[in-house]
Amino acid sequence: MRRVLPILLIAIALQSCSEYQKVLKHDDVKAKYDMAETFYEEGDFRRANRLLEQIAPKYVGKPQGERVMFFLSNSYFQRGDYNMAGYQFERFVKSYPKSDKAVEANFLGAKSYYKLSPEYSLDQTDTDKALLKLQNFINTYAESEYFAEANAMAQELTTKKEEKAFEILKQYNKLGEFNYDMLKSAVAASDNFVSDNPGSPFREEAMFIKVEALTHMAVNSFEQLKEERLKNAKAAHVALKKQFPETKFDKEATNLIEKIDKELQRMQAQNVESK
């Protein structure tokens, strides 16, 4: 039996493959439909997909068209072809807006674009599209069983976009060590980031970077601009401490403020001497 069983399994597999190839090449739409449904239910989405691609146009406008189109869309999704899945789920929703599968199709379509979202360091066009799809789903289907998952995916993508903006901000600040104008960009980017992302986990560090950038900008300014910029750096530090009284950047920020105070005292002493 131990020797016979593998042979039987191989024979069954070969027969199944042979029947599949035969139906695939044949013009019998009903046979393709039945076999596609069998493969789909068994989780063989690759073979189901090939058959469904062939017969989908034949079922447009027919009672089985809705079922075929959903199976086709989901077979792309299950295979990991998220570009085609997103496109086909959109077509399904437009074709069958009142379908019992409309909510699921909307969700899986949005999830398809979520799956296409790249890591934060790359272009985020697909992330923007996914966020739009997910937000539309969240707004439309607040009572759906998929709501919590959609919300979690939207939050993940939002954080990813925040991370990209934050990394650009950090890069401006780093380049500011060698290029004074980059410090201005770092300050502007910090203001924009804090304004645009009130609940971001990167908010605290973004505010500290503003203190750091303004301090370096002030210390390296022309004398006539220095006092105002030193005061701007102090104001940024006050804002950081107000928002985050126990900031994890307290030590670094305190060192910067000591440098600012020392510079202000030097300038005040010079003013007194000049009088």
C-alpha positions in Angstrom: 0.0 0.0 0.0 2.9 2.4 0.8 4.1 1.9 -2.7 0.7 1.9 -4.4 -0.6 5.1 -2.8 1.9 7.6 -4.3 1.4 6.0 -7.7 -2.4 6.4 -7.4 -2.0 10.1 -6.3 0.3 10.8 -9.3 -2.1 9.1 -11.6 -5.0 11.1 -10.3 -3.0 14.3 -10.6 -2.0 13.5 -14.2 -5.6 12.7 -15.1 -6.8 16.0 -13.5 -4.1 17.9 -15.4 -5.1 16.2 -18.6 -8.8 17.0 -18.2 -7.9 20.6 -17.3 -5.8 21.0 -20.5 -8.6 19.4 -22.5 -11.3 21.7 -21.1 -9.0 24.7 -21.4 -8.5 24.2 -25.1 -12.2 23.3 -25.8 -15.0 25.7 -26.7 -17.5 24.3 -24.2 -18.2 27.3 -22.0 -20.4 25.3 -19.6 -17.6 22.7 -19.0 -15.1 25.6 -18.4 -17.6 27.1 -15.9 -18.1 23.9 -14.0 -14.4 23.1 -13.8 -13.5 26.7 -12.8 -16.0 26.6 -10.0 -14.5 23.3 -8.8 -11.0 24.6 -8.8 -12.1 27.8 -7.1 -13.9 25.9 -4.3 -10.8 23.7 -3.9 -8.5 26.8 -3.6 -6.7 26.2 -6.9 -7.0 29.8 -7.9 -4.3 29.6 -10.6 -6.2 27.2 -12.8 -9.6 28.6 -11.8 -8.3 32.0 -12.9 -7.3 30.9 -16.4 -10.7 29.3 -17.0 -12.6 32.3 -15.7 -10.6 34.7 -17.9 -11.7 32.7 -20.9 -15.4 32.6 -20.0 -16.1 35.9 -18.2 -16.9 37.8 -21.5 -19.4 35.0 -22.4 -21.4 35.6 -19.2 -21.8 39.4 -19.4 -25.5 40.2 -19.0 -26.3 36.6 -18.0 -27.6 35.4 -14.6 -24.2 33.7 -13.8 -22.3 36.8 -14.8 -22.2 38.2 -11.3 -20.8 35.0 -9.8 -18.2 34.6 -12.6 -17.0 38.2 -12.3 -16.6 38.0 -8.5 -14.8 34.6 -8.8 -12.5 36.1 -11.4 -11.7 39.2 -9.3 -11.1 37.2 -6.2 -8.9 34.6 -8.0 -6.6 37.5 -9.0 -6.5 38.6 -5.4 -5.8 35.1 -4.1 -3.0 34.7 -6.6 -1.4 38.0 -5.5 -2.0 39.8 -8.7 -3.3 42.9 -6.9 -3.2 45.3 -9.9 -5.7 43.1 -11.8 -7.7 42.3 -8.6 -8.2 46.0 -7.8 -9.2 46.8 -11.4 -11.6 43.8 -11.5 -13.2 44.5 -8.2 -13.9 48.1 -9.3 -15.6 46.7 -12.4 -17.6 44.3 -10.3 -18.9 47.0 -8.0 -19.8 49.2 -11.0 -21.6 46.3 -12.8 -23.3 45.0 -9.7 -23.7 47.8 -7.1 -26.6 46.0 -5.4 -24.9 42.6 -5.2 -24.7 40.7 -1.9 -21.0 40.7 -2.6 -20.7 44.4 -3.2 -19.4 45.2 0.3 -16.8 42.4 0.2 -15.8 43.5 -3.3 -15.3 47.1 -2.2 -13.2 45.9 0.7 -11.1 43.5 -1.3 -10.6 46.1 -4.0 -9.3 48.6 -1.4 -7.2 45.9 0.2 -5.7 45.2 -3.3 -4.4 48.7 -3.5 -3.1 48.5 0.1 -1.1 45.4 -0.9 0.5 47.5 -3.7 1.7 50.2 -1.3 5.5 50.2 -1.3 7.9 50.8 1.6 7.9 54.4 2.8 11.2 55.3 1.1 9.7 54.8 -2.4 7.1 56.8 -4.4 3.8 56.8 -2.5 1.4 57.2 -5.4 -0.1 53.7 -4.8 -0.3 54.5 -1.0 -2.3 57.6 -1.8 -4.7 55.6 -4.0 -5.0 52.9 -1.3 -5.8 55.5 1.4 -8.5 57.0 -0.8 -10.1 53.6 -1.4 -9.9 52.6 2.2 -11.3 55.9 3.4 -14.2 55.7 1.0 -14.9 52.2 2.3 -14.7 53.3 5.9 -17.0 56.2 5.3 -19.5 54.1 3.4 -19.6 50.9 5.3 -19.1 51.8 9.0 -21.2 48.8 10.1 -19.3 46.3 7.9 -17.5 43.3 9.3 -14.5 44.5 7.5 -14.5 48.0 9.1 -11.9 47.3 11.8 -9.4 45.8 9.3 -9.9 48.6 6.8 -9.4 51.1 9.6 -6.2 49.4 10.7 -4.8 49.3 7.1 -5.6 53.0 6.7 -3.8 53.8 9.9 -0.8 51.8 8.8 -0.6 53.6 5.5 -1.1 57.0 7.1 1.9 56.2 9.4 3.9 55.2 6.4 3.3 58.5 4.7 4.1 60.3 7.9 7.4 58.4 8.1 8.3 59.4 4.5 7.6 63.1 5.3 9.5 62.8 8.6 12.6 61.2 6.9 12.6 64.1 4.4 12.6 66.5 7.4 15.5 64.7 9.0 17.4 64.8 5.8 17.0 68.5 5.5 18.3 68.9 9.0 21.3 66.7 8.4 22.2 68.5 5.2 22.0 71.7 7.1 25.3 70.9 8.7 26.9 71.7 5.3 24.2 73.9 3.6 22.7 76.7 5.6 19.7 77.0 3.3 18.8 73.4 4.2 18.2 74.5 7.8 15.5 76.9 6.6 13.9 73.9 4.7 14.1 71.8 7.9 12.3 74.5 9.9 9.6 74.8 7.2 9.2 71.1 6.9 8.9 70.7 10.7 6.1 73.3 10.8 4.3 71.6 8.0 4.7 68.2 9.5 3.4 69.2 12.9 0.5 71.0 11.3 -0.4 68.2 9.0 0.1 65.3 11.4 -1.3 66.2 14.8 -1.4 62.6 16.1 1.8 61.3 14.5 4.2 59.3 16.6 7.0 61.4 15.0 5.6 64.7 16.2 7.8 65.0 19.2 11.0 64.5 17.3 9.9 66.8 14.5 9.4 69.6 17.1 12.8 68.9 18.6 14.4 69.0 15.1 13.0 72.5 14.7 14.7 73.6 17.9 17.9 72.1 16.7 17.7 73.6 13.2 16.8 77.0 14.6 19.7 76.9 17.0 22.2 76.1 14.4 20.7 78.7 12.1 20.9 81.3 14.8 24.4 80.6 16.0 25.8 80.7 12.4 23.8 83.9 11.4 25.1 87.3 10.6 25.3 89.4 13.8 22.4 91.6 12.9 20.1 88.6 12.5 21.3 86.5 15.4 19.3 87.8 18.3 15.9 87.4 16.6 16.8 83.9 15.5 18.1 82.9 18.9 14.8 84.0 20.4 12.9 82.0 17.7 14.9 78.9 18.8 14.0 79.5 22.5 10.3 79.9 21.5 10.5 76.5 19.6 11.9 75.0 22.8 9.0 76.4 24.9 6.6 74.9 22.4 8.3 71.5 22.6 8.2 71.5 26.4 4.6 72.6 26.5 3.5 69.8 24.1 5.8 67.2 25.7 6.8 68.2 29.3 8.7 64.9 29.7 10.2 64.9 26.3 12.7 62.2 25.6 14.9 64.9 24.0 15.1 66.9 27.2 18.9 66.5 27.6 19.7 67.4 24.0 17.2 70.3 24.0 18.6 71.7 27.3 22.1 71.7 25.8 20.9 73.7 22.9 19.1 76.2 25.1 22.2 76.6 27.2 24.1 77.4 24.0 21.4 79.9 23.1 21.4 81.6 26.5 25.2 81.8 26.4 25.1 83.5 23.0 22.3 85.9 24.1 24.3 86.9 27.2 27.4 87.5 25.1 25.4 89.8 22.8 23.9 91.7 25.7 27.3 92.2 27.2 28.5 93.6 23.9 25.6 96.0 23.8 26.4 97.2 27.3 30.0 97.8 26.4 29.1 99.6 23.2 27.0 102.1 25.2 
